[in-house]
């Protein structure tokens, strides 16, 4: 089977509206040959280039003739992370906002990763991905991880132990889950001031 036929066959199996990387096709032939076929398919409308190195099979909107669903910059960033096996989590300021620890929403969408820093742009939407220490990615999107990242961008001196009630409520944690989370966080990379605060919360909730 020719390179062109292999590329077309693989793309035909891709889910519409879900971004994929061109790099996954380089194993089928030379980079220039693959890029040439992708360029041809993009011109014909079979695929759409949504960000540097990422494409999608366009998905139509039934109620709006001619309109197509294009993935967001966040979805492209997530596809990039899956493609390379990188970890990807919301940054500490986003976590703090989500947990109700700060009232101002972050101005930009920023993710933390163990992969290289880069930006993804889709239309006017931009997502920034920043390389951070692996310790900040611990527990990923589990409650411990979200709290760890939220606390990491805050000053413990201005934090009241009772604020954790709001945090636990936001995450819908049961009593036993709260104890597990607190125990894990006490042995995390948070500084000694935070660990003292967590010990107070743990004592109060027993």
N, C-alpha and C positions, 0 to 999 in steps of 0.2 A: 504494500500500500504506500502511495506517495506521501510526502510530508504534508502537502496540502490536504489530502484526503484524511490523514490522521488528525490534523488540527480541526478540520471541520467536524469530524466524527466526535472528537472529544468535546468541542464547544456545544454541539447539539445535545450533549448529555448534561450540560451545566443548567442549573436552575435559573429561570428568568428572574431578573431583579437582584440576584446575588452576585456581588463583585468577585472577580478572580484575577490572579496575577499572571502576566505573560511569562514570567520566569518559569512557571511550572511546565511550559511548553518547549523550553529550549532543549530538553532532552530528545525531542523529536527530530532535530536538525540543527543547522547553524543558526546563530542569533539573527543574522541578516535575513535568512530565508523565512524564519518564523515571523519576524517583524514585518516583512513584506506581505505575508499572508494576512496578518492582523490588520495592516493598513488597508488591504483590499476589502476585508470583511467589514471594517469600520466604514469605509466609503459606501458600501452596499447597504449599510444599516443593520447587518446581521448582529454586530456587536457595537457597543458605544464605549469610548474611552472616557472614564469618569475621573481618573486621577493618574498621575505619573506611574506607568507600569501596571495599571489596573483597568480592567474592562468589565462589561456586563452585557448579558443578553437582555435587551430592553423588554420590559413587561408593559403591556397595554393597559389602559384604564377603560374598562368597558363602557362606563357612563360618559366618557369624554373622548369621542373619536379623534384619533391622531395623537392623543396625549400618551406619554410614556412615564413609567415609574423609574426613577433613577435613585440608586442608593445614596445615603447620606455620607458625609465625610467620616462620621463615627463608624458606620458600617464598613467603609473601606479600611479604616485603621484596624478594626477587629479582624477583617479578612487578612490583612498584612500580618497581624500577630499569629493567627492560625497557620498561615502559610509557612512561617519560619519557626513556629513553636515558641514564640516569645510570650512572656507574661504581660498582661495589660490590665491596669486598674485605674479608676478615677483618682485624681490627685488629692492631696490632703485637704486643700481648701474646699473642693467639691464635697469630700466626705464630711467635713465639719458642717457645711451648709445643709447637707442631707440629714445629718443627725440633730439639727437644730441648735448647734453650738455657736453659730454665727448667722446673722440675718441677711447679710449681703451675698447674693449669688455671684460666683466668679464671672468676670467679664469675658473670659475666653474658655473654650473647651480644651482642657489639657489632661492627657493621660500620662501615667508613669509606667515605665517598662524596663525590662532588662535587655532590651534590644537597642539599636542605635537611635539617637534622637533624630526626628524628622517631622515634616509637616505633610498633611493631606488636605488638599483643596478640591472641593466639588462645588462648582458654581461660585457663589459668594461665601460659602461655608468653609471655615478653616479649623482643622483639629491639629493641635500640636502634641507630639509624643516626646517625652523627655526620659532619657536614661537616668535612673537613680540607683542607689545602693540596693542590693537584693533584700536587705533587712526591711526596707520600706514596702516590700511586696509580699511579705509574709502573710499567710492565710488568705491571700487573694481577696475574693468577694465574700468570704465568711464574715460574720459579725465582728470577730476579733480583728480581722484585717481592716475593715471599714473604720472601726474605732481607733485602731492603732494609727492609721493615716490621719484621721481627724485630729487626734491629740497631738500628733507630731508637728503641727503647724500652729499650735496654741501655746500660750504661756501658762504653766501650772499654777503660778502665784495668783492668777485672777480667776481660777476655776473653782467652783464650789461643788463639793461632793454630791449635793442634792441634784445637780444638773444631770447626773447619770440617770435619774428617773426618767427624764425626757428622752435620753439616748435609748434606754431599754424599751421605752414605749414605742419609739420610732421603729425599732427593729423587731418589735413584737416578741420579745424574749420571755420565756417562762422563768420561774425562780431558779430552777436547776441550771438552765442555760445561762442565766446571769452569773451564777457562781462559777461556772466553767469558764466563761469569758474573762471574768475578773482574775481568776487563777492564772490563765494563760497570759494575760497582759502584764501581770506582776513579774513574769519571767521573760518579758520581751526586752527589746532594746530601748524602751522608754527610760528616761533618766531617773535618778533617785527621787526627785521631787514628785514626779508623776507616780512612781511606785508607792510613795507615802500616801498620796491622795487615793490611790486605788485600794490601799489597805484600809483606809477609813470607810470607803464605800462598801467594801466587803464586810467589815465589822457591823456597819449599820444595817445591812441587808440580811444578816444572819437571823 
